Amino acid sequence: MFHRYACVVWGIVLACLCGSYLHAEQTPIERWDRAICLVDIEVDKESNKQKHEWSTAFLVADGEHATLVATAHGARATSRETTVMFRRPEGESGSLPLSDLCEGEGNPWRLQANADVAVMRIKLPEEPSDVIHDLLKLAIPLKDIQTSLPMRTTPVEVTGYPLGLGIKGLGVQTEMSPIVVCGQIASREMPVPAKWGNETIFLIQLAGAGGISGGPVFLQEDSPEAVEVIGMVMGYVREDKTGVMMSRIIPGRILVDAVNNSYSRFSP
């Protein structure tokens, strides 16, 4: 009984700590720098050389909680040893293992049904480091994710790490600078075939190279600090050999559902 009571109390303490970090006064952050990179290192069995794999993700703040949002296919490629890399508010690079943000030994990701979306609730250690503190400052408020799609031709921006660009000197002296690509909304929401049935997406007129999947899609605004997310990059589509490509985007309303619907699966 005491153990259960202690766990509840500690959960409340962690929520308060997380909330204080999320709401603390902070250096202005350009919205593009809120993109986070998930980096995995594999060793080639033949050459014995290291090979880096990466994907993009971002944090969402909902009240006193923070949740890491990524594509399901990106999340499946991670492990507890995956390195979380990001640009700190003051400009320095930050990195830490994924295991520092979750509890237990099992898979920390929760997958959304009928969508290529994965979420991971952030669980703080007893003494969060300054790096974690700075990471939480990048969280995008859940209320700033739009649940209705703007009209076609609306200017948008995708930010992330296509082809690993924006990450320099991996393992040496890393300098982070998320890449920004601009385009326009090209379609309404539409169903596309997926292994679980149909998945709802919309298209934007720009090509998203590998590694930018999981990147937030922002409305284009004059102020670099303004944040309005309308979706997340899932992949790209190329229907012929002309080289013309568009990006597939998961609508914001599905991202909001993924965060909200996962609450019951987490401990308090």
LOLO-40615 format. One line per 10 residues: number of its first residue (from 1); their letters; for each residue x, z negated, y of C-alpha. Coordinates in nm, 4 decimals. Example, Ala and Ser with C-alpha at 12.3 -4.5 7.8 and 13.67 -1.06 7.14 Angstrom:
REM LOLO-40615
1> AS> 1.2300,-0.7800,-0.4500; 1.3670,-0.7140,-0.1060;
This chain:
REM LOLO-40615
1> MFHRYACVVW> 0.0000,0.0000,0.0000; 0.2817,-0.0947,0.2379; 0.4680,0.2272,0.1531; 0.1611,0.4356,0.2372; 0.1151,0.2456,0.5646; 0.4828,0.2979,0.6529; 0.4549,0.6728,0.5859; 0.1524,0.6988,0.8145; 0.3300,0.5072,1.0914; 0.6410,0.7221,1.0569;
11> GIVLACLCGS> 0.4271,1.0369,1.0688; 0.2793,0.9188,1.3975; 0.6267,0.8455,1.5340; 0.7475,1.1950,1.4401; 0.4427,1.3518,1.6032; 0.5157,1.1596,1.9232; 0.8806,1.2646,1.9157; 0.7871,1.6274,1.8586; 0.5266,1.6102,2.1335; 0.7732,1.4628,2.3829;
21> YLHAEQTPIE> 1.0144,1.7462,2.3130; 0.7460,2.0128,2.3366; 0.6158,1.8833,2.6687; 0.9455,1.7749,2.8237; 1.0484,1.9270,3.1548; 1.2781,2.2148,3.0762; 1.4870,2.4943,3.2182; 1.2752,2.8086,3.2806; 1.2824,3.0314,2.9717; 1.2354,3.4075,2.9718;
31> RWDRAICLVD> 0.9673,3.4900,2.7159; 1.1964,3.7303,2.5290; 1.4395,3.4478,2.4512; 1.1703,3.2699,2.2495; 1.2416,3.4967,1.9508; 1.4279,3.3184,1.6697; 1.6499,3.4783,1.4062; 1.6506,3.3781,1.0385; 1.9856,3.4711,0.8842; 2.0705,3.4717,0.5146;
41> IEVDKESNKQ> 2.4137,3.5368,0.3642; 2.4565,3.7067,0.0284; 2.7825,3.7749,-0.1533; 2.8233,4.1201,-0.3059; 2.9162,4.0735,-0.6712; 3.1380,4.3824,-0.6802; 3.3274,4.3528,-0.3510; 3.2903,3.9754,-0.3134; 3.2146,4.0376,0.0553; 2.9476,3.8616,0.2548;
51> KHEWSTAFLV> 2.6339,4.0519,0.3464; 2.3978,3.9288,0.6159; 2.0205,3.9708,0.6048; 1.8025,3.8761,0.8984; 1.4457,3.8669,1.0225; 1.2687,3.7434,1.3341; 1.0329,3.4475,1.3794; 0.8947,3.2325,1.6607; 0.7627,2.8817,1.7188; 0.4050,2.7924,1.8116;
61> ADGEHATLVA> 0.3096,2.4595,1.9698; -0.0341,2.3143,1.8998; -0.0851,1.9751,2.0547; 0.1858,1.7489,1.9199; 0.2856,1.9849,1.6383; 0.5205,2.2824,1.6170; 0.4926,2.5589,1.3576; 0.7385,2.8333,1.2701; 0.5626,3.1706,1.2306; 0.7095,3.4680,1.0421;
71> TAHGARATSR> 0.6052,3.7548,0.8188; 0.5421,3.6618,0.4572; 0.7953,3.9202,0.3398; 1.0534,3.7695,0.5755; 0.9759,3.4135,0.4655; 1.0119,3.5049,0.0973; 1.3700,3.6138,0.1641; 1.4666,3.2721,0.3051; 1.5895,2.9555,0.1394; 1.6636,2.6043,0.2552;
81> ETTVMFRRPE> 2.0158,2.7294,0.3326; 1.8880,3.0004,0.5685; 2.0410,2.9687,0.9150; 1.7995,2.9415,1.2074; 1.9648,3.0964,1.5133; 1.8377,3.1070,1.8707; 1.9341,3.1185,2.2364; 1.9257,2.7725,2.3933; 1.7575,2.7323,2.7365; 2.0928,2.6942,2.9109;
91> GESGSLPLSD> 2.2247,3.0157,2.7520; 2.4383,2.8836,2.4676; 2.3687,2.9763,2.1086; 2.2093,2.7278,1.8714; 2.2003,2.7247,1.4923; 2.0951,2.4918,1.2152; 1.9898,2.5194,0.8493; 1.6213,2.5702,0.7774; 1.6314,2.2503,0.5711; 1.6740,2.0497,0.8944;
101> LCEGEGNPWR> 1.3210,2.1495,0.9944; 1.1291,2.0717,0.6765; 1.0869,1.7953,0.4213; 1.1135,1.7893,0.0436; 1.2781,2.0338,-0.1912; 0.9965,2.2832,-0.2451; 0.8955,2.5988,-0.0610; 0.8094,2.4919,0.2969; 0.6189,2.8105,0.3823; 0.2420,2.8503,0.3622;
111> LQANADVAVM> 0.1163,3.2077,0.3218; -0.1973,3.3436,0.4846; -0.4423,3.5178,0.2530; -0.4898,3.8921,0.3141; -0.2160,3.9097,0.5766; 0.1632,3.9379,0.5858; 0.1938,3.6024,0.7641; 0.3772,3.2816,0.6738; 0.3848,2.9519,0.8634; 0.6005,2.6415,0.8299;
121> RIKLPEEPSD> 0.5121,2.3134,0.9982; 0.8172,2.1584,1.1608; 0.9068,1.8147,1.0213; 1.1636,1.6325,1.2338; 1.4442,1.4198,1.0902; 1.4647,1.0531,1.1898; 1.7162,1.1318,1.4640; 1.6590,1.4880,1.5890; 1.9701,1.6522,1.7294; 2.0014,1.8146,2.0706;
131> VIHDLLKLAI> 1.9926,2.1508,1.8923; 1.6491,2.0738,1.7466; 1.5387,1.9454,2.0860; 1.6336,2.2801,2.2438; 1.4734,2.4788,1.9627; 1.1385,2.3067,2.0189; 1.1516,2.4049,2.3869; 1.1083,2.7679,2.2767; 0.7655,2.7005,2.1229; 0.4804,2.9178,2.2524;
141> PLKDIQTSLP> 0.1542,2.7265,2.3150; -0.1153,2.8251,2.0660; -0.3531,2.8820,2.3578; -0.1235,3.1604,2.4806; -0.1866,3.3704,2.1695; -0.4744,3.6059,2.2475; -0.7489,3.6385,1.9884; -0.8938,3.9605,2.1325; -0.7012,4.2864,2.1499; -0.6495,4.4463,2.4934;
151> MRTTPVEVTG> -0.7435,4.8126,2.5403; -0.5289,5.1015,2.4242; -0.2426,5.2088,2.6579; -0.1861,4.8451,2.7627; 0.1920,4.7961,2.8120; 0.3527,4.5561,2.5647; 0.6964,4.4263,2.4689; 0.8419,4.3484,2.1281; 1.1374,4.1145,2.1048; 1.3624,4.0221,1.8133;
161> YPLGLGIKGL> 1.6722,4.1259,1.6217; 1.6403,4.4873,1.4970; 1.9315,4.5836,1.2714; 2.0872,4.2478,1.3540; 2.1433,4.3528,1.7142; 2.1539,4.0631,1.9571; 2.3721,3.8547,1.7255; 2.7454,3.8792,1.7876; 3.0326,3.7335,1.5917; 2.8361,3.5855,1.3025;
171> GVQTEMSPIV> 3.0376,3.2933,1.1671; 3.2872,3.3143,1.4515; 3.1494,3.2613,1.8026; 2.7867,3.3608,1.8122; 2.6244,3.4856,2.1316; 2.2506,3.5318,2.1128; 2.0522,3.7864,2.3145; 1.7201,3.8970,2.1618; 1.6506,4.2689,2.1985; 1.3411,4.3827,2.3928;
181> VCGQIASREM> 1.1610,4.7133,2.3250; 0.8718,4.8323,2.5420; 0.5702,5.0422,2.4445; 0.1919,5.0642,2.4622; -0.0999,4.9657,2.2422; -0.1917,5.2804,2.0501; -0.4982,5.1836,1.8478; -0.7821,4.9452,1.7937; -0.7666,4.7073,1.4978; -0.7808,4.8973,1.1697;
191> PVPAKWGNET> -0.7586,4.8263,0.7951; -0.4557,4.9500,0.6002; -0.3972,4.9304,0.2227; -0.2014,4.6288,0.0970; -0.1314,4.4872,-0.2484; -0.4038,4.2264,-0.1946; -0.6590,4.4781,-0.0608; -0.6904,4.5858,0.2999; -0.4929,4.4236,0.5799; -0.5977,4.4320,0.9458;
201> IFLIQLAGAG> -0.3397,4.5641,1.1909; -0.3115,4.7661,1.5089; -0.0454,5.0153,1.6149; 0.1845,5.0264,1.9144; 0.3797,5.3265,2.0394; 0.7341,5.2231,1.9617; 0.9546,5.2117,1.6573; 1.0482,4.8714,1.5186; 1.3740,4.8862,1.3219; 1.4402,4.6546,1.0272;
211> GISGGPVFLQ> 1.5019,4.2940,1.1287; 1.2453,4.2846,1.4087; 0.9598,4.2095,1.1674; 0.8217,3.8699,1.2629; 0.8934,3.9289,1.6311; 0.6256,3.8306,1.8852; 0.4480,4.1074,2.0769; 0.4024,4.0112,2.4432; 0.1849,4.1581,2.7124; 0.4107,4.3142,2.9740;
221> EDSPEAVEVI> 0.4013,4.0999,3.2871; 0.5992,4.0854,3.6116; 0.7166,3.7274,3.5699; 0.9759,3.6964,3.2900; 0.8531,3.3416,3.2237; 0.4878,3.4420,3.1670; 0.3859,3.4291,2.8013; 0.0855,3.6066,2.6460; 0.1240,3.6958,2.2773; -0.1107,3.9556,2.1283;
231> GMVMGYVRED> 0.0422,3.9861,1.7819; 0.3470,3.9900,1.5548; 0.5456,4.2851,1.4221; 0.4844,4.3512,1.0529; 0.6725,4.6794,1.0062; 0.6564,5.0452,1.1014; 0.4714,5.3567,0.9979; 0.6018,5.7138,0.9760; 0.3528,5.9691,0.8519; 0.5733,6.2800,0.8503;
241> KTGVMMSRII> 0.9321,6.4023,0.8797; 0.9337,6.4581,1.2567; 1.0851,6.1172,1.3173; 0.7882,5.9935,1.5208; 0.7290,5.6274,1.4358; 0.4920,5.3515,1.5376; 0.4994,4.9791,1.4702; 0.2374,4.7929,1.2695; 0.1245,4.4749,1.4422; -0.0650,4.1759,1.3034;
251> PGRILVDAVN> -0.3318,4.0761,1.5599; -0.3042,3.7462,1.7433; -0.6338,3.6168,1.6033; -0.4882,3.6298,1.2517; -0.1827,3.4331,1.3657; -0.4080,3.1667,1.5168; -0.6082,3.1507,1.1933; -0.2875,3.1149,0.9914; -0.1826,2.8124,1.1955; -0.5278,2.6518,1.2001;
261> NSYSRFSP> -0.6116,2.7176,0.8347; -0.2855,2.5660,0.7148; -0.3449,2.2192,0.8581; -0.5204,2.0859,0.5502; -0.2198,2.1775,0.3351; 0.0227,1.9595,0.5281; 0.0695,1.5857,0.5225; -0.0373,1.4057,0.8430;
